[in-house]
């Protein structure tokens, strides 16, 4: 099986052409992502044919579960196709979160991430009906936090804090992910505002744990920062692996710009 390893701000993926190789079962996905015994990655992305768009992307988390979408992953997906001579500016990519389009921005990639979903029952977040969840209480491990919830095709819970370094993400991340408020589990972002329209973010990704970056999480964070009147609609999100520029434009769509880099290729 031929593969390529790609990373977007340190969020890394095994890229496999699913038109040539079969999709592996969950236990094999877990093995491939294992950093000691396998190739090592935060997830596996398959390139597939689509009857709705130019091409289809399926992404599996490091635990073998399938995710709807991945912002860093779709930038890697576009650059992978570019390397194979299959990329065209504005091309449409079918994902579990809908059809998204991508364009080059110098060496970076800009992705039209679609419209944010704010209604609690669509994210989903239990106990809030159809209302937006902005600055609402959630109790985790004996402590109450203020959460803002956004879906970018996958669920996100954003917590704004005064001191990000004081957050013990490795201890509480999974407790947020599996909290009863989130029937489909959730990605969790802890965020500190560090300047005018600039934030620092750390993330616990559903199914993968702590990662260096999360593209959909950065988009959800920018939306949450605006809803809480902490930033405008054009936000620089600094993650452990680098920075993303997020714009919430007048057409209500979110545009994400960032890097994607090939690490190596190989055969398994």
C-alpha positions in Angstrom: 0.0 0.0 0.0 1.4 3.4 -1.0 0.9 6.4 1.2 2.1 9.9 1.8 2.4 11.6 5.2 1.2 15.2 5.4 0.9 17.8 8.1 -1.0 21.0 8.6 0.5 23.0 11.5 1.7 19.7 13.0 -1.7 18.0 12.7 -0.6 15.0 10.7 -2.3 12.6 8.4 -1.6 9.4 6.4 -2.9 10.1 2.9 -4.1 7.0 0.9 -5.6 6.9 -2.6 -8.9 5.0 -1.9 -9.4 4.6 -5.6 -6.5 2.2 -5.6 -6.5 0.7 -2.1 -9.4 -0.4 0.1 -10.4 1.4 3.2 -9.0 -0.3 6.3 -11.2 -1.4 9.3 -11.0 0.6 12.5 -8.4 -1.6 14.2 -6.1 -1.3 11.2 -6.6 2.5 11.2 -5.6 2.6 14.9 -2.5 0.5 14.1 -1.5 2.8 11.2 -1.8 5.9 13.4 0.2 4.3 16.3 3.4 6.3 16.6 5.4 3.4 18.1 4.2 0.4 16.0 2.6 2.0 12.9 3.3 4.9 10.6 2.1 7.4 13.2 -0.5 10.1 12.6 -3.5 12.0 14.0 -5.7 10.4 11.4 -6.0 8.7 8.0 -7.5 10.4 4.9 -8.7 8.6 1.9 -9.1 10.1 -1.6 -12.2 8.8 -3.3 -14.3 9.4 -6.4 -17.5 11.5 -6.0 -20.8 11.7 -7.8 -21.5 15.1 -6.2 -18.2 17.0 -6.4 -14.8 16.8 -8.1 -13.5 14.4 -5.5 -14.4 13.0 -2.1 -12.5 13.0 1.2 -13.1 10.5 4.1 -11.2 11.0 7.3 -10.7 8.6 10.2 -9.4 9.5 13.6 -6.5 7.9 15.4 -9.0 5.7 17.4 -10.5 4.3 14.1 -13.7 6.3 14.3 -14.8 8.4 11.3 -14.9 12.2 11.5 -17.2 14.4 9.4 -14.5 16.9 8.4 -11.0 18.2 9.3 -9.8 21.7 8.4 -6.1 20.9 8.5 -6.8 17.6 6.7 -8.6 19.2 3.8 -5.7 21.6 3.2 -3.4 18.6 3.1 -5.9 16.9 0.8 -5.8 19.8 -1.7 -2.0 19.9 -1.7 -1.7 16.2 -2.1 -4.0 16.4 -5.2 -1.9 19.3 -6.5 1.2 17.0 -6.3 -0.6 14.4 -8.3 -1.7 16.9 -11.0 -5.3 16.6 -10.0 -5.9 20.0 -8.3 -7.8 22.9 -9.8 -8.4 26.2 -8.1 -12.0 26.3 -6.7 -12.4 22.6 -6.9 -15.2 21.1 -4.9 -14.5 18.4 -2.3 -17.2 16.2 -0.9 -16.9 15.7 2.9 -19.1 14.4 5.7 -19.8 18.0 6.5 -21.0 18.9 2.9 -19.2 20.1 -0.2 -16.4 22.5 0.4 -14.2 24.5 -2.1 -10.5 25.2 -1.9 -8.2 27.8 -3.5 -4.4 28.4 -3.4 -3.2 31.5 -1.5 0.5 31.6 -2.4 2.0 28.5 -0.7 -1.0 28.3 1.6 -4.5 27.0 1.0 -7.8 28.9 1.6 -10.8 26.7 2.3 -14.4 27.8 2.2 -15.5 26.0 5.3 -19.2 26.8 4.9 -21.6 28.4 7.4 -21.3 27.8 11.2 -24.1 25.9 12.8 -25.2 27.6 16.1 -28.5 25.9 17.1 -27.9 23.5 20.0 -30.0 20.7 18.6 -28.0 20.7 15.4 -24.5 20.8 16.9 -25.7 18.8 19.0 -25.7 19.9 22.6 -28.3 18.4 24.9 -30.6 20.5 27.1 -30.8 23.7 25.1 -33.4 23.0 22.4 -32.9 25.2 19.4 -31.2 28.1 21.2 -27.6 29.2 20.7 -25.2 28.1 23.3 -23.1 31.2 24.1 -21.5 31.6 27.5 -23.5 28.8 29.1 -22.4 26.9 32.2 -21.0 23.4 32.0 -19.7 21.4 35.0 -16.7 19.2 34.4 -14.7 17.4 37.1 -16.2 19.5 39.9 -15.5 22.9 38.2 -17.9 25.1 36.3 -16.9 26.6 32.9 -18.5 29.0 30.5 -18.9 27.2 27.1 -19.8 28.4 23.7 -20.7 25.7 21.2 -20.4 25.8 17.4 -20.5 23.1 14.7 -18.4 23.3 11.5 -20.0 20.1 10.4 -18.5 18.6 13.5 -19.2 19.6 17.2 -17.0 22.1 19.1 -17.1 23.3 22.7 -15.1 26.5 23.2 -13.9 27.6 26.6 -12.4 31.1 27.1 -9.8 31.3 29.9 -7.5 34.0 31.4 -4.5 31.7 31.5 -4.2 28.9 28.9 -1.0 27.6 30.4 -2.9 26.8 33.6 -5.3 24.4 31.8 -4.5 20.8 32.4 -5.8 19.7 29.0 -4.4 16.1 29.3 -6.6 15.6 32.5 -9.9 17.2 31.5 -10.0 16.9 27.7 -11.5 13.5 27.6 -14.0 14.5 30.3 -15.3 17.2 28.0 -15.3 15.0 25.0 -17.5 12.4 26.7 -19.7 14.7 28.7 -23.4 13.9 28.8 -24.2 17.3 27.2 -22.6 16.0 23.9 -24.5 13.1 22.5 -22.0 12.7 19.6 -19.1 13.7 21.8 -17.2 16.9 21.1 -14.0 18.6 20.2 -12.9 21.0 23.0 -10.9 24.2 22.5 -9.5 26.2 25.4 -8.8 29.8 24.3 -7.0 32.9 25.6 -7.4 36.3 23.9 -3.8 37.6 23.5 -4.4 40.8 21.4 -6.7 42.7 19.1 -8.4 40.0 17.0 -5.8 37.4 18.0 -6.2 34.4 20.2 -4.2 31.4 21.4 -5.9 28.0 21.3 -5.2 24.5 22.5 -7.4 21.6 21.5 -8.6 18.2 22.6 -9.9 16.5 19.4 -12.7 14.0 19.6 -11.2 10.6 18.9 -7.6 11.7 18.8 -6.8 13.6 22.0 -4.4 16.5 22.2 -3.2 17.6 18.8 -1.0 20.5 17.7 -3.7 22.1 15.6 -7.4 21.8 14.5 -8.7 23.7 11.5 -12.4 23.3 12.2 -11.7 24.1 15.9 -9.9 27.4 14.8 -13.0 28.3 12.7 -15.3 27.5 15.6 -13.1 29.5 18.0 -13.2 32.6 15.7 -17.0 32.4 15.6 -17.2 32.0 19.4 -14.8 34.9 20.0 -17.1 37.1 17.9 -20.3 35.9 19.5 -18.7 36.7 22.9 -17.7 40.2 21.7 -14.0 39.4 22.2 -12.9 39.7 18.6 -14.1 40.9 15.2 -14.9 38.6 12.3 -11.2 38.4 11.1 -9.2 36.5 13.7 -5.6 35.1 13.9 -5.7 31.8 15.7 -2.3 30.7 17.1 -2.1 27.0 17.8 0.7 24.9 19.2 1.7 24.0 15.6 1.4 27.4 14.0 -1.2 30.0 13.0 -4.4 30.1 10.9 -6.2 33.1 9.6 -10.0 32.9 9.9 -12.5 35.2 8.3 -16.3 35.1 9.0 -17.4 37.0 5.9 -20.7 38.9 5.2 -22.1 35.9 3.3 -22.0 34.0 6.7 -19.3 31.6 5.4 -16.1 30.9 7.2 -12.8 31.1 5.2 -9.6 29.4 6.7 -6.1 30.1 5.3 -3.1 28.1 6.4 -0.2 25.9 5.4 0.0 22.2 4.5 3.3 20.3 4.0 4.3 16.9 2.7 6.5 15.1 5.3 7.4 11.9 3.4 6.0 9.1 1.2 6.4 5.4 1.6 5.0 1.9 1.2 3.3 -0.2 3.8 
